[in-house]
């Protein structure tokens, strides 16, 4: 499941950055040009309107059968539809049709992205393939930020964080183009490195922009050290044990064992629903994650006063009323340094937004540090 959402997230990011918006105003004589239709296709593909995008790329090809960007676009659509062999064969003519260095660069970058979001579904050596296209792109234009940026994304996906940060650093030093995106990626990886994920599962989930309930359970079990004393305290009281049940919707889920282990704990924010379903694919909201962290902190420290410590207190967050059922949990975890507001300028907490992988990892390790120092 982590791989699925990671691929989706990377695909959206790759396609958003791959295709810049075309000119706002075009001369009437160019409205039926290959360039115009490729621009239209690129706009549609960013919003996953794949059928319409393919039609635009095909129209561009019909107008000029040797227009390389049309073949790149059609190949990417096939890739997004999971037709990887067809996608690669469709993109192949783009090499011979590329008329200048700019189009050659686009062909190499297109292949980098194709392998990035297809990964081992395209080739077991997908990272090596991306490196090869990266080197060819850099040979054409060593000052272009695009090969470095997408090489950085590839290294991040392969969990080679140091190499990824080096690539993003190069982008930042090269030009303003892609700088904002590269700085954001660099910052997130720096936070992940600082949090220090201990497991491959922790690394893989931590790089995701949003995580699901299943992934939150997996991250907890992978990155929170459950020794015997911790496990007994986290298990809670007898009334919690009586509420435990078996989930009916976990068949085939890659995190089934982790979810079952979390279900036994019956944590606030990550327990079974009343119909005995866990709903593993639901996004893990920041409010629910705060409730999980608060519940674990109360159980292990045995400080029940935390459960009502901020009841009736004024809310420091503009988007969080103090009568919300998760208000106390948010206050506890932010006071303890396990979570923080999303926007430092507005101080919004955004409780109903999904928690990111790096924020969840940071919260879990902050909790671990608190417990270690008890």
C-alpha positions as CSV (number, residue, x, y, z in Angstrom):
1,X,0.0,0.0,0.0
2,X,2.9,2.4,0.8
3,X,4.3,1.7,-2.6
4,X,1.0,2.4,-4.3
5,X,0.5,5.8,-2.7
6,X,4.1,6.6,-3.2
7,X,3.9,5.9,-6.9
8,X,0.7,8.0,-7.2
9,X,2.3,10.8,-5.3
10,X,5.5,10.8,-7.4
11,X,3.5,10.5,-10.6
12,X,1.5,13.7,-9.8
13,X,4.7,15.5,-8.8
14,X,6.6,14.4,-11.8
15,X,4.0,15.2,-14.3
16,X,3.3,18.6,-12.7
17,X,6.9,19.6,-13.0
18,X,7.6,17.8,-16.3
19,X,5.2,20.0,-18.3
20,X,5.3,23.7,-17.9
21,X,2.2,25.6,-18.9
22,X,2.3,26.8,-22.5
23,X,2.1,30.4,-23.5
24,X,-0.9,32.2,-22.2
25,X,-1.6,33.8,-25.6
26,X,-0.9,32.1,-28.9
27,X,-1.0,33.5,-32.4
28,X,-4.1,32.3,-34.2
29,X,-1.9,30.7,-36.9
30,X,-0.4,28.3,-34.2
31,X,-3.7,27.2,-32.7
32,X,-3.7,24.0,-34.8
33,X,0.1,23.3,-34.5
34,X,1.7,20.2,-33.0
35,X,3.1,22.4,-30.2
36,X,-0.4,23.7,-29.3
37,X,-1.8,20.2,-29.0
38,X,1.1,18.9,-27.0
39,X,0.6,21.8,-24.6
40,X,-3.1,20.9,-24.3
41,X,-2.1,17.2,-23.7
42,X,0.3,18.2,-21.0
43,X,-2.3,20.3,-19.3
44,X,-4.8,17.4,-19.4
45,X,-2.3,14.8,-18.2
46,X,-1.6,16.8,-15.1
47,X,-5.2,16.4,-14.1
48,X,-5.3,12.7,-15.0
49,X,-7.6,13.3,-18.0
50,X,-5.7,10.6,-19.8
51,X,-8.1,9.9,-22.7
52,X,-8.2,13.6,-23.6
53,X,-4.5,14.0,-23.2
54,X,-3.8,11.0,-25.5
55,X,-6.1,12.5,-28.1
56,X,-4.2,15.8,-28.1
57,X,-0.8,14.0,-28.4
58,X,-2.2,11.9,-31.2
59,X,-3.5,15.0,-33.0
60,X,0.0,16.5,-32.7
61,X,1.4,13.4,-34.3
62,X,-1.1,13.5,-37.1
63,X,-0.1,17.1,-37.9
64,X,3.6,16.3,-37.8
65,X,4.5,12.5,-37.7
66,X,8.1,13.5,-36.8
67,X,7.3,15.7,-33.8
68,X,9.2,14.1,-30.9
69,X,7.2,15.6,-28.0
70,X,4.0,13.9,-29.3
71,X,5.6,10.5,-28.9
72,X,6.9,11.3,-25.4
73,X,3.4,12.4,-24.4
74,X,1.6,9.3,-25.8
75,X,4.2,7.0,-24.1
76,X,3.7,8.7,-20.7
77,X,-0.1,8.2,-21.0
78,X,0.4,4.5,-21.7
79,X,2.7,4.4,-18.7
80,X,0.1,6.0,-16.4
81,X,-2.3,3.3,-17.6
82,X,0.1,0.6,-16.6
83,X,0.9,-0.4,-20.2
84,X,4.6,-0.1,-19.8
85,X,5.8,-2.1,-22.8
86,X,3.5,-0.1,-25.1
87,X,4.6,3.1,-23.5
88,X,8.3,2.4,-24.1
89,X,7.7,1.3,-27.7
90,X,5.6,4.4,-28.3
91,X,8.3,6.7,-27.0
92,X,11.1,5.0,-28.9
93,X,10.8,7.0,-32.2
94,X,11.2,10.2,-30.2
95,X,15.0,9.7,-30.2
96,X,15.3,9.8,-34.0
97,X,12.8,12.6,-34.4
98,X,14.2,15.0,-31.9
99,X,15.4,18.0,-34.0
100,X,17.4,20.0,-31.5
101,X,19.0,19.8,-28.1
102,X,15.9,21.1,-26.4
103,X,13.8,18.2,-27.8
104,X,16.6,15.7,-27.0
105,X,16.6,16.9,-23.4
106,X,12.9,16.5,-23.2
107,X,13.1,12.9,-24.5
108,X,15.7,11.9,-21.9
109,X,13.7,13.7,-19.1
110,X,10.6,11.9,-20.2
111,X,12.2,8.6,-19.9
112,X,13.6,9.4,-16.5
113,X,10.0,10.1,-15.3
114,X,8.6,7.1,-17.0
115,X,11.0,4.8,-15.1
116,X,10.5,6.8,-11.9
117,X,6.8,6.2,-11.6
118,X,6.9,2.7,-13.1
119,X,9.9,1.6,-11.1
120,X,10.3,-2.2,-11.0
121,X,7.1,-2.7,-12.9
122,X,9.1,-1.4,-15.9
123,X,12.6,-2.7,-15.1
124,X,14.2,-4.3,-12.1
125,X,17.1,-2.0,-12.7
126,X,14.9,1.1,-12.9
127,X,17.3,3.3,-10.9
128,X,20.2,2.4,-13.2
129,X,18.1,3.3,-16.1
130,X,17.3,6.7,-14.7
131,X,21.0,7.3,-14.0
132,X,21.7,6.5,-17.6
133,X,19.1,9.0,-18.9
134,X,20.3,11.5,-16.4
135,X,23.8,11.3,-17.6
136,X,22.7,11.7,-21.2
137,X,20.6,14.7,-20.3
138,X,23.4,16.4,-18.4
139,X,25.7,15.8,-21.4
140,X,23.3,17.9,-23.5
141,X,22.8,20.7,-20.9
142,X,24.8,20.6,-17.7
143,X,23.1,23.7,-16.4
144,X,19.6,22.4,-16.7
145,X,18.1,21.7,-13.2
146,X,15.6,19.1,-14.5
147,X,18.0,16.1,-14.7
148,X,19.2,16.8,-11.1
149,X,15.7,17.3,-9.8
150,X,14.4,14.0,-11.1
151,X,17.5,12.2,-10.2
152,X,16.9,13.5,-6.7
153,X,13.4,12.1,-6.7
154,X,14.7,8.7,-7.9
155,X,17.3,8.5,-5.1
156,X,14.6,9.5,-2.6
157,X,12.3,6.7,-3.9
158,X,15.2,4.3,-3.7
159,X,15.7,5.5,0.0
160,X,19.2,6.8,-0.8
161,X,18.5,10.0,1.1
162,X,22.1,11.4,1.1
163,X,22.4,11.1,-2.7
164,X,18.9,12.6,-3.1
165,X,19.8,15.7,-1.0
166,X,23.0,16.2,-3.0
167,X,20.9,16.3,-6.2
168,X,18.4,18.7,-4.8
169,X,21.2,20.9,-3.5
170,X,22.6,21.1,-7.1
171,X,19.2,22.2,-8.3
172,X,19.0,25.0,-5.7
173,X,22.5,26.2,-6.8
174,X,21.8,26.1,-10.5
175,X,18.8,28.3,-11.1
176,X,15.5,29.7,-9.8
177,X,13.6,27.1,-11.9
178,X,12.6,24.2,-9.7
179,X,14.3,25.8,-6.7
180,X,11.1,26.0,-4.6
181,X,10.3,22.3,-5.2
182,X,13.9,21.3,-4.6
183,X,14.1,23.3,-1.3
184,X,10.9,21.6,-0.1
185,X,12.3,18.1,-1.0
186,X,15.6,19.0,0.7
187,X,13.9,20.2,3.8
188,X,11.7,17.1,4.1
189,X,14.6,14.7,3.6
190,X,16.6,16.7,6.2
191,X,13.8,16.2,8.7
192,X,13.7,12.5,7.9
193,X,17.4,12.2,8.4
194,X,17.1,14.1,11.7
195,X,14.3,11.8,12.9
196,X,16.5,8.8,12.0
197,X,14.1,6.0,10.8
198,X,15.4,2.7,12.0
199,X,13.7,0.4,9.5
200,X,13.2,0.2,5.7
201,X,9.4,0.4,6.3
202,X,10.0,3.5,8.4
203,X,12.0,5.1,5.6
204,X,9.6,4.2,2.9
205,X,6.5,5.5,4.7
206,X,8.2,8.6,5.9
207,X,8.8,10.0,2.4
208,X,5.1,10.0,1.6
209,X,3.2,13.3,1.5
210,X,0.2,11.6,3.2
211,X,-0.3,8.3,4.9
212,X,-3.2,5.9,5.4
213,X,-4.4,4.3,8.6
214,X,-2.7,1.0,7.6
215,X,0.6,2.9,7.0
216,X,0.3,4.6,10.4
217,X,-0.1,1.2,12.1
218,X,2.9,-0.1,10.2
219,X,5.0,2.9,11.1
220,X,4.1,2.6,14.8
221,X,5.1,-1.1,14.9
222,X,8.3,-0.5,12.9
223,X,9.6,2.6,14.6
224,X,8.3,2.5,18.2
225,X,10.3,0.2,20.4
226,X,7.9,-2.2,22.2
227,X,9.9,-3.9,25.0
228,X,7.9,-6.1,27.4
229,X,7.3,-3.3,29.9
230,X,6.2,-0.9,27.2
231,X,3.9,-3.5,25.7
232,X,2.2,-4.2,29.0
233,X,1.6,-0.6,29.7
234,X,0.5,0.2,26.1
235,X,-2.0,-2.7,26.3
236,X,-4.1,-0.6,28.7
237,X,-6.8,-1.6,31.1
238,X,-9.2,-4.5,31.2
239,X,-12.1,-2.5,29.7
240,X,-9.9,-1.8,26.7
241,X,-9.2,-5.5,26.3
242,X,-12.9,-6.4,26.3
243,X,-13.4,-4.1,23.3
244,X,-10.8,-5.8,21.1
245,X,-12.1,-7.6,18.0
246,X,-11.0,-8.9,14.6
247,X,-11.0,-6.7,11.6
248,X,-13.1,-7.9,8.7
249,X,-11.5,-5.9,5.9
250,X,-7.8,-6.8,6.0
251,X,-7.5,-9.7,3.6
252,X,-4.6,-9.2,1.3
253,X,-3.4,-6.0,3.0
254,X,0.4,-6.0,3.1
255,X,0.3,-4.5,6.6
256,X,-2.2,-6.9,8.0
257,X,0.2,-8.2,10.8
258,X,1.0,-4.6,11.9
259,X,-2.7,-3.6,11.9
260,X,-3.7,-6.6,14.0
261,X,-1.0,-5.7,16.5
262,X,-2.3,-2.2,16.7
263,X,-5.9,-3.4,17.0
264,X,-5.0,-5.3,20.1
265,X,-3.9,-2.0,21.7
266,X,-7.3,-0.4,20.8
267,X,-5.8,3.0,20.5
268,X,-7.9,6.2,20.4
269,X,-7.7,7.4,16.8
270,X,-6.6,4.0,15.3
271,X,-9.1,1.5,16.7
272,X,-11.7,-0.6,14.9
273,X,-14.9,1.1,13.8
274,X,-18.2,-0.1,15.2
275,X,-18.8,-2.5,12.3
276,X,-15.5,-4.3,13.0
277,X,-13.8,-2.7,10.0
278,X,-10.5,-1.0,10.2
279,X,-10.7,0.8,6.9
280,X,-7.0,0.6,6.2
281,X,-7.0,2.8,3.1
282,X,-8.6,5.8,4.8
283,X,-6.2,8.8,5.2
284,X,-4.7,9.2,8.7
285,X,-5.8,12.6,9.8
286,X,-3.6,14.9,11.9
287,X,-6.3,14.9,14.6
288,X,-6.5,11.1,14.7
289,X,-2.7,10.8,14.9
290,X,-2.6,13.3,17.7
291,X,-5.2,11.1,19.6
292,X,-3.0,8.0,19.0
293,X,0.1,9.8,20.4
294,X,-1.8,11.2,23.4
295,X,-3.3,7.8,24.2
296,X,0.1,6.0,24.1
297,X,1.7,8.8,26.2
298,X,-1.0,8.5,28.9
299,X,-0.8,4.7,29.1
300,X,2.9,4.4,29.2
301,X,3.5,7.3,31.6
302,X,0.4,6.3,33.6
303,X,-0.5,10.0,33.8
304,X,-4.2,10.1,33.5
305,X,-4.3,13.8,34.1
306,X,-3.1,14.4,30.6
307,X,-6.5,13.2,29.3
308,X,-8.2,16.3,30.6
309,X,-5.3,18.7,31.1
310,X,-6.5,21.3,28.5
311,X,-10.3,20.9,28.7
312,X,-11.8,24.3,28.6
313,X,-8.5,26.0,27.8
314,X,-8.5,28.6,25.0
315,X,-7.3,27.3,21.6
316,X,-4.1,28.8,20.2
317,X,-5.0,27.4,16.8
318,X,-7.4,29.5,14.6
319,X,-8.8,26.4,12.9
320,X,-9.3,24.3,16.1
321,X,-12.2,24.9,18.5
322,X,-11.7,23.9,22.1
323,X,-14.9,21.9,22.1
324,X,-13.7,19.4,19.5
325,X,-13.2,15.8,20.8
326,X,-9.5,15.9,19.7
327,X,-8.7,19.3,21.1
328,X,-7.0,18.0,24.3
329,X,-5.0,15.5,22.3
330,X,-3.7,18.2,19.9
331,X,-2.8,20.4,22.8
332,X,-0.9,17.6,24.6
333,X,1.1,16.5,21.6
334,X,2.0,20.1,20.6
335,X,3.0,21.0,24.2
336,X,5.1,17.8,24.3
337,X,6.8,18.7,21.0
338,X,5.5,15.6,19.2
339,X,3.5,17.7,16.6
340,X,3.4,21.3,15.5
341,X,1.2,23.6,13.5
342,X,1.3,23.3,9.7
343,X,1.5,27.0,9.0
344,X,3.9,28.9,11.2
345,X,2.5,32.2,10.0
346,X,-1.2,31.5,10.6
347,X,-0.6,28.8,13.3
348,X,-3.3,26.6,11.7
349,X,-3.1,23.0,12.8
350,X,-5.2,21.6,10.0
351,X,-6.7,18.7,12.1
352,X,-8.7,17.1,9.3
353,X,-5.8,17.1,6.8
354,X,-3.9,13.8,6.3
355,X,-0.7,13.6,8.3
356,X,2.5,13.3,6.3
357,X,5.0,10.4,6.6
358,X,7.7,12.6,8.0
359,X,5.4,14.3,10.5
360,X,4.2,10.9,11.7
361,X,7.8,9.6,12.0
362,X,8.8,12.7,13.9
363,X,5.9,12.3,16.3
364,X,6.7,8.6,17.0
365,X,10.4,9.3,17.6
366,X,9.5,12.2,19.8
367,X,7.3,10.0,21.9
368,X,10.0,7.4,22.1
369,X,12.4,10.0,23.4
370,X,9.9,11.1,26.0
371,X,9.4,7.5,27.2
372,X,13.1,6.8,27.2
373,X,13.7,9.7,29.6
374,X,11.0,8.7,32.0
